Amino acid sequence: MNKYLLVLVTFSLFTALSANAKTSIGYDSVESALTALKSKQGAQFSQQGGWTIVAEQEDGDYVLWSFTPTDHDAHPAAVKRKIVEKDKQIHIEMTALCQASKPQCDALIEEFKLLNDKIRQSMSQQ
């Protein structure tokens, strides 16, 4: 994604933290999501600071998954970011499945909101 496209990125956050929203990431559990991605052709895995990061294509859109390290307070959790084009602009839709307690899950989402804010500030300065 080039710098011009990045400048157009806006963030739409859709968080799903309760047991009723487990299908928000398309899988019933964090473990089943990771297992399915391991067998998915084209999925690219990396490790960053203990996090498992998976990049893939889904219905023509770029998707970036972040799986918590085992020592993270919100483990097990998966955050899925899907980059989509809407109204001729690029948006990032974020969903999450967190199987820890609500306070830990809320803190995880706040981590990602802060990260997204930093990205947004960085992009506005370019």
Secondary structure as UniProt FT lines:
FT   HELIX           3..7
FT   STRAND          10..13
FT   HELIX           19..25
FT   HELIX           30..38
FT   TURN            41..42
FT   STRAND          44..48
FT   TURN            49..50
FT   STRAND          51..58
FT   TURN            59..60
FT   STRAND          61..67
FT   TURN            70..71
FT   TURN            73..74
FT   STRAND          77..86
FT   TURN            87..88
FT   STRAND          89..98
FT   HELIX           102..125
//
